[in-house]
Amino acid sequence: MSRIKHFLQFKDFTRAEFDHLLERARWIKAEFKAYRKYWPLSDRTLVMIFEKASTRTRLSFEAGMQQLGGTAIYLNSRDSQLQRGESIEDAAQVISRMSDVVMIRTFEQAIIERFADHSRVPVINGLTNEYHPCQILADIFTFVEHRGPIQGRTVAWIGDSNNVCNTWLQAAEVLDFKVQVSTPPGYEVAADRAGLHGSDHFEQFADPMDAAHLADLVTTDVWTSMGFEAENEARRHAFAAWQVDTEMMRVARPEALFMHCLPVHRGEEVAAAVIDGPRSVVWDEAENRMHTQKALLEYLVLGGDASKINSSREQS
């Protein structure tokens, strides 16, 4: 089977590919805002497999695929055989013969890697326990929209070293910026997970105020991710000093932005005054999931050939 391009981790793409995606996302979003029809994926089908529930992931992929002229089919664990004994490898063979691209939101990264190994079409990671590359693609696009190139900038990650944090660290390596991470004791980044041995793109701080100092972007996530609900009370106690509040934003650069991938718990990982304040871009960030994923779908299905893309354009 010939090599197929997948998006399973952020590091799967090169810097040049991300430059292409960011520019395509900018153009596609502008067309959307101008109410101009762009259907490059007419008669193409996206299959979305959800073993973990989501609002934003489903809506952004389903609406995005339809806006590109294609069809999106939703499968959850009740609708597929993945949790009823059929092997991942067999499911990949069947599903990929009936679709043009597959998005999977699941548990262990190994599940999506096995699926991709046996798929005849591109596979996109919509979230795993280890990584969330579509989220960080949208976050970086949002930063670029508001503040220009992210190269050489500093991102402060405050809170849990989860899948979103892991992906920020990969993005820093690919796109040449720095991530300053602060977590409570016992929740630090696993260096082998992010491939950070000797990296000058990552620094870990015991004090979250030090991590936020002079950052261009301050970002966080819920203290308790899906699958860790039993630890909720323990985490709430451990993370109490890691709330992003107005004092923390004050030590960042004056023009620093705040991001959160949502859903949010105001009063826990972030103060209401911050997420609802003037430096918060969380709503742009949420919308941009759709636009960046449209660029990603276009690239994975059609490739980066501009003539191929332009020849399929249709305006009303």
C-alpha positions as CSV (number, residue, x, y, z in Angstrom):
1,M,0.0,0.0,0.0
2,S,1.4,3.4,-1.0
3,R,2.3,5.9,1.8
4,I,-0.7,8.1,2.7
5,K,-0.4,11.4,4.5
6,H,-2.1,11.3,8.0
7,F,-2.3,14.0,10.7
8,L,-1.9,12.0,13.9
9,Q,0.5,14.2,15.8
10,F,1.5,17.8,15.2
11,K,5.1,16.7,14.2
12,D,3.7,14.7,11.3
13,F,3.8,17.9,9.2
14,T,6.7,20.1,8.3
15,R,7.0,23.8,8.9
16,A,6.4,24.4,5.1
17,E,3.2,22.3,5.3
18,F,1.9,24.4,8.2
19,D,2.7,27.6,6.4
20,H,0.6,26.2,3.6
21,L,-2.3,25.3,5.9
22,L,-2.3,28.6,7.7
23,E,-2.4,30.5,4.4
24,R,-5.2,28.2,3.1
25,A,-7.1,28.7,6.4
26,R,-6.8,32.4,6.0
27,W,-8.2,32.3,2.4
28,I,-10.9,29.8,3.2
29,K,-12.1,31.8,6.2
30,A,-12.2,35.0,4.1
31,E,-14.3,33.2,1.5
32,F,-16.7,32.0,4.2
33,K,-17.0,35.4,5.7
34,A,-17.8,36.9,2.3
35,Y,-20.5,34.2,1.7
36,R,-18.7,32.9,-1.4
37,K,-19.2,29.2,-2.1
38,Y,-16.1,27.0,-2.2
39,W,-16.7,23.3,-2.9
40,P,-13.4,21.6,-3.6
41,L,-14.6,18.4,-1.8
42,S,-17.8,17.9,-3.7
43,D,-18.8,14.2,-3.7
44,R,-16.1,13.4,-1.1
45,T,-17.0,11.8,2.2
46,L,-15.6,12.3,5.7
47,V,-16.3,9.6,8.3
48,M,-16.1,10.8,11.9
49,I,-15.6,8.2,14.5
50,F,-16.2,9.3,18.1
51,E,-15.3,7.0,21.0
52,K,-15.1,10.2,23.1
53,A,-18.0,12.7,23.0
54,S,-17.4,16.3,21.8
55,T,-19.4,19.4,20.9
56,R,-16.7,21.4,19.1
57,T,-14.9,18.6,17.3
58,R,-18.1,17.2,15.8
59,L,-19.6,20.6,14.8
60,S,-16.4,22.0,13.4
61,F,-15.6,18.9,11.2
62,E,-19.2,18.3,10.2
63,A,-20.0,21.9,9.3
64,G,-16.6,22.4,7.7
65,M,-16.9,19.3,5.4
66,Q,-20.4,20.5,4.3
67,Q,-19.1,24.0,3.6
68,L,-16.4,22.4,1.4
69,G,-19.2,20.7,-0.6
70,G,-18.7,17.2,0.9
71,T,-20.6,14.9,3.2
72,A,-19.8,14.0,6.8
73,I,-20.9,10.8,8.4
74,Y,-21.0,10.5,12.2
75,L,-20.3,7.2,14.0
76,N,-20.1,6.8,17.7
77,S,-19.2,3.7,19.7
78,R,-22.8,2.5,19.6
79,D,-22.9,2.8,15.8
80,S,-19.7,0.9,15.0
81,Q,-18.2,-2.5,15.8
82,L,-15.0,-1.1,17.3
83,Q,-16.2,-1.8,20.8
84,R,-18.0,-5.0,19.9
85,G,-15.0,-7.2,19.0
86,E,-14.1,-6.1,15.5
87,S,-10.4,-5.4,15.2
88,I,-9.2,-1.9,14.6
89,E,-7.3,-3.2,11.5
90,D,-10.5,-4.7,10.0
91,A,-12.5,-1.6,10.7
92,A,-9.9,0.5,9.0
93,Q,-10.0,-1.6,5.9
94,V,-13.7,-1.4,5.6
95,I,-14.3,2.3,6.6
96,S,-11.5,3.6,4.4
97,R,-12.9,1.8,1.3
98,M,-16.2,3.8,1.7
99,S,-14.8,7.2,2.4
100,D,-12.2,9.7,1.4
101,V,-10.9,10.8,4.8
102,V,-11.4,9.7,8.4
103,M,-11.4,11.6,11.6
104,I,-11.1,9.7,14.9
105,R,-11.6,11.0,18.5
106,T,-10.5,8.1,20.8
107,F,-8.5,7.1,23.8
108,E,-4.9,5.8,23.4
109,Q,-2.8,7.1,20.6
110,A,-2.0,3.5,19.6
111,I,-5.6,3.0,18.5
112,I,-5.4,5.8,15.9
113,E,-1.9,4.7,14.8
114,R,-3.1,1.1,14.2
115,F,-6.2,2.4,12.3
116,A,-4.0,4.6,10.1
117,D,-1.6,1.8,9.3
118,H,-4.4,-0.1,7.7
119,S,-6.4,2.8,6.1
120,R,-6.5,3.5,2.4
121,V,-7.3,7.2,3.0
122,P,-5.9,10.0,5.2
123,V,-6.7,9.8,9.0
124,I,-7.0,12.8,11.3
125,N,-6.5,12.8,15.0
126,G,-9.5,14.6,16.5
127,L,-8.1,13.9,20.0
128,T,-6.4,11.1,21.8
129,N,-5.2,10.8,25.4
130,E,-1.8,11.9,24.3
131,Y,-2.3,14.5,21.6
132,H,-4.8,17.1,20.2
133,P,-3.1,18.4,17.0
134,C,-6.3,20.0,15.4
135,Q,-6.7,22.2,18.5
136,I,-3.2,23.5,18.4
137,L,-3.4,24.2,14.6
138,A,-6.5,26.4,15.4
139,D,-4.7,28.0,18.3
140,I,-1.7,28.9,16.3
141,F,-3.8,30.3,13.4
142,T,-5.7,32.4,16.0
143,F,-2.5,33.8,17.4
144,V,-1.2,34.6,13.9
145,E,-4.5,36.4,13.1
146,H,-4.1,38.6,16.1
147,R,-0.4,39.0,16.6
148,G,1.4,37.8,13.5
149,P,4.0,35.0,13.2
150,I,4.5,32.8,16.2
151,Q,8.1,32.1,15.5
152,G,10.3,33.4,18.3
153,R,7.4,34.0,20.6
154,T,6.7,32.6,24.1
155,V,3.7,30.6,25.1
156,A,2.9,30.0,28.8
157,W,1.1,26.8,29.5
158,I,-0.5,26.8,33.0
159,G,-2.0,23.7,34.6
160,D,-2.2,20.0,33.6
161,S,0.5,18.5,31.3
162,N,-2.2,16.9,29.2
163,N,-2.7,16.1,25.5
164,V,-3.1,19.8,24.6
165,C,0.1,20.7,26.5
166,N,2.0,17.8,24.8
167,T,0.9,19.1,21.4
168,W,2.0,22.7,22.1
169,L,5.4,21.3,22.9
170,Q,5.6,19.5,19.5
171,A,4.4,22.6,17.8
172,A,7.2,24.7,19.4
173,E,9.8,22.3,18.0
174,V,8.3,22.4,14.5
175,L,7.5,26.2,14.3
176,D,10.4,27.5,16.4
177,F,8.9,29.2,19.5
178,K,9.1,28.5,23.2
179,V,6.7,27.0,25.6
180,Q,7.0,27.8,29.3
181,V,5.1,25.2,31.4
182,S,4.0,25.3,35.0
183,T,2.2,22.4,36.6
184,P,1.6,21.4,40.2
185,P,4.1,18.9,41.7
186,G,3.4,15.4,40.4
187,Y,1.8,16.7,37.2
188,E,5.0,17.7,35.3
189,V,5.6,17.1,31.6
190,A,7.1,13.7,30.8
191,A,10.1,14.6,28.8
192,D,10.1,11.3,26.9
193,R,6.5,11.9,25.8
194,A,7.3,15.3,24.2
195,G,10.8,14.5,23.0
196,L,12.3,17.4,24.9
197,H,15.7,16.1,26.0
198,G,18.0,19.1,25.6
199,S,15.3,21.2,23.8
200,D,15.6,25.0,23.9
201,H,11.9,25.3,23.0
202,F,10.7,24.2,26.4
203,E,11.2,25.2,30.0
204,Q,9.4,24.0,33.1
205,F,8.7,26.3,36.1
206,A,7.5,25.4,39.6
207,D,5.9,28.8,40.0
208,P,3.1,29.6,37.4
209,M,3.9,33.3,37.7
210,D,7.4,32.7,36.4
211,A,6.0,30.7,33.5
212,A,3.7,33.5,32.5
213,H,6.4,36.2,32.9
214,L,6.6,38.2,29.6
215,A,4.7,35.5,27.7
216,D,3.0,36.5,24.4
217,L,0.2,34.0,25.0
218,V,-1.1,32.4,28.2
219,T,-3.2,29.3,27.8
220,T,-4.7,26.6,29.9
221,D,-7.2,23.8,30.0
222,V,-9.5,22.1,32.5
223,W,-7.8,20.6,35.5
224,T,-9.5,17.2,35.1
225,S,-9.5,15.8,31.5
226,M,-11.8,13.1,30.3
227,G,-11.0,9.8,31.9
228,F,-9.6,11.3,35.1
229,E,-12.9,12.2,36.7
230,A,-12.1,10.0,39.8
231,E,-9.3,12.4,40.5
232,N,-11.4,15.6,40.4
233,E,-11.3,16.5,44.0
234,A,-7.6,15.8,44.4
235,R,-6.8,17.8,41.3
236,R,-9.0,20.7,42.4
237,H,-6.9,20.9,45.6
238,A,-3.5,20.4,43.9
239,F,-4.2,22.9,41.1
240,A,-5.7,25.7,43.3
241,A,-2.7,28.0,42.8
242,W,-2.6,27.4,39.0
243,Q,-5.6,29.5,38.1
244,V,-5.0,32.0,35.3
245,D,-6.2,35.3,36.9
246,T,-5.7,39.0,36.2
247,E,-2.6,39.1,38.3
248,M,-1.0,36.3,36.2
249,M,-2.0,38.1,33.0
250,R,-0.5,41.2,34.3
251,V,3.0,39.7,34.4
252,A,2.7,38.5,30.8
253,R,3.4,41.0,28.0
254,P,0.9,43.9,27.8
255,E,-0.3,42.6,24.4
256,A,-0.5,39.0,25.5
257,L,-3.5,36.9,24.5
258,F,-5.4,34.3,26.6
259,M,-6.6,31.0,25.1
260,H,-8.6,28.0,26.4
261,C,-9.7,25.1,24.2
262,L,-13.1,24.9,26.0
263,P,-15.3,23.8,27.7
264,V,-14.2,26.0,30.6
265,H,-14.9,26.0,34.3
266,R,-14.8,29.7,35.3
267,G,-13.4,30.1,38.8
268,E,-11.2,27.0,38.5
269,E,-8.5,27.0,35.8
270,V,-9.3,30.6,34.8
271,A,-11.0,33.6,36.4
272,A,-14.1,34.9,34.7
273,A,-12.4,38.3,34.4
274,V,-9.7,36.8,32.2
275,I,-11.7,34.6,29.9
276,D,-14.4,37.2,29.5
277,G,-11.9,40.0,29.3
278,P,-10.4,42.0,26.4
279,R,-7.3,39.9,25.9
280,S,-9.3,36.6,25.6
281,V,-9.7,35.2,22.1
282,V,-11.4,32.0,23.0
283,W,-14.4,32.5,20.7
284,D,-12.2,33.2,17.7
285,E,-10.1,30.2,18.8
286,A,-13.3,28.0,18.8
287,E,-14.5,29.2,15.4
288,N,-11.1,28.7,13.9
289,R,-11.2,25.0,14.6
290,M,-13.6,24.9,11.6
291,H,-11.6,27.0,9.3
292,T,-8.2,25.3,10.0
293,Q,-9.8,21.9,9.7
294,K,-11.2,22.9,6.3
295,A,-7.7,23.7,5.2
296,L,-6.5,20.4,6.6
297,L,-9.2,18.4,4.9
298,E,-8.5,20.2,1.6
299,Y,-4.8,19.4,1.9
300,L,-5.1,15.8,2.9
301,V,-7.7,15.0,0.2
302,L,-6.5,17.1,-2.7
303,G,-2.8,17.8,-1.8
304,G,-1.1,21.1,-2.0
305,D,-1.3,21.5,-5.8
306,A,-2.7,25.0,-6.2
307,S,-3.9,24.4,-9.8
308,K,-5.9,21.4,-8.6
309,I,-7.4,23.5,-5.8
310,N,-8.2,26.5,-7.9
311,S,-9.7,24.4,-10.7
312,S,-12.3,23.0,-8.3
313,R,-13.3,26.4,-7.0
314,E,-17.0,27.4,-7.5
315,Q,-18.4,30.8,-6.6
316,S,-22.0,31.8,-6.4
